[in-house]
Amino acid sequence: MTTPESEVNRRIVCDMTSAPDTGIERLAEYARLFETAYLGRDRDQTGARWLLRADPGVEEWARDLAEREYACCAFMTSTVTREGDLVIWHMTTIDDEAATAVLDLFHDLPLQPLTKPSQVEDALDRWSATGVPIITREEETVRPATPEEIRKGRR
């Protein structure tokens, strides 16, 4: 998945209004992906990369997760490619302090334990510290999501 250069002026918000999962479910899915296939991470001049084992289904899983992430955080761009025995998830963002802080969080995500509720709460607190708001929509109204909506969704 790539994003056209014309979208550089995207709003720096996370909009999980139409997400099929909650913040907690999304973090749990990242934890499962890393437990299943994570090999390492690195940085390059344009962003951050996760290196995953190219086991059956991992590339598709990573692409699906990257697409859901982009639907929420359009200021981030993810490209998932396969090179031999590796699936490479490359993330970039726009030149903005808060957006870069989110990229840093994603880069560090594989190192964060996310198996206990307190660890998930810590991850959500780190997100809050970036200053990137999580928003929701109700009909034509856009507003900040409540902590309960972030954690458990609006279902």
N, C-alpha and C positions, 0 to 999 in steps of 0.2 A: 504494500500500500504506500503510495507516495502522495504528496500534497503539492499542488501547483504553487509556484512562487507568488502568484497573485493573492494568495491567502495570508500573506505576511502580517496583515493588519488584523488578525483574529483577536477577539476579546480573550483576555486571560482569566478564564473562569472554568470551573468544572461543572458541567450540566448533566446530572444523572437522571433527569426527568424521564427520559425514555429508555433508560438502561434496564436490561432484563435481570440485573442482579443489584444487590446492595453494596455499599462500601465494604462491609465485613465479608460478604460472599466473594467480592472481587479480590480482596487481600488473601482470602483462603485459597482461591484458585491460583494466584501467583505462588503461594507457598507450595501447593501440590505440583505445579509445573517445575519449580526449582528442585523439589525433592525428587522428581522423576527424571529430569534431564539436565540440570544445571552443571556446567563445566567451569565457567569462569566469566569474568567481565573485564572490560577495558575501556579506555577513553581514546578518542582520536580528535582531530582538529575541529570536527563538526558536531560531535555528540558523544554518546555513550553506547556501549554494546554489551549485550549478554550473549554468551556462547552456550549453546544447548546441544546435547546429543541428538543426532538425527535418527532417533528411534522411530518406528512406525507411529504415525499420528502426531508427532511432536510439531512438525512444521505447520500442519493444519491448525492444531491447538494454538500455537503461538500467533498465527495469522488472525484467528478468530478473536483472541484476547486483544491483540493490537487494534483490530477494527473497533471493538467495543470501547477501548480506551480512547481512540481518536473521536468517537461519537461523543464522548464526555468532555474531552480536553483537546479541542481542535487546535490549540496553540502548540501541541506536540505532534511530531510526525514520526511514525514508525515504519521501517522497512524490514520485512522478514525475508531472508534469502537462505538458500541451502548451498553450501560449498562442501562437497564430499560428505564426510561424516559429521559435519557441523550444520546446525541451524543458527544463523546469526540474526539477532534482533537488534537493529540499529535505531536509536532514538535521537532526534534532534528537536530543537525548539527555537523560537524567535529570540532576538537579542533583547532580553528584558530580565531584570534582576529576579523578579518573582518566578518567571518561567524557568530561568536557569536553576533556581532553588528546587523547583519540581523535578527537573531533569536530574539533579544531584540525588534527590530522594529515590527516583527510579533506579539510578545507577547503583545505589546502596541497598536497594530492596532485597536482593538475594542474600545479603549478610544479616538481615534482620529476622530474628526468630518471630514467627507469627502463629504459633500453635496454642498459645494461652490467651484468654480474653484480655489480660493486662498488656500483653505484647501488641495486640491489635489496637487497643486504645492508645498505646504509645505511638504507633504508626500514624493513627489519625491525628494525634496531637502534633506530630512532626509536620504533617500536611498543613494543619492550621497555622503553624509558625511560618509557612512560606508567604502567607498573605493572599494566596489565591483562593477566592471564595468558591464554595460549592453552592450552586443555585438550583432552584426547582421552578417549575412553571405550573400555574393553575389557570387554564384557559388563556387569557391574554396577559396575565399578571406574572412577572418574573420577580422572585424574591429569594433571599438566602434560605437555604435548606436548614431545618432545625437539626440539632445533634441527633435526635431520634430518627429523622428521615435519612440522615447520612448513614447511620448504622444499620437501620432495619428497613429502609425503603418506605414507600407510600402505599404498600399493598394492604 
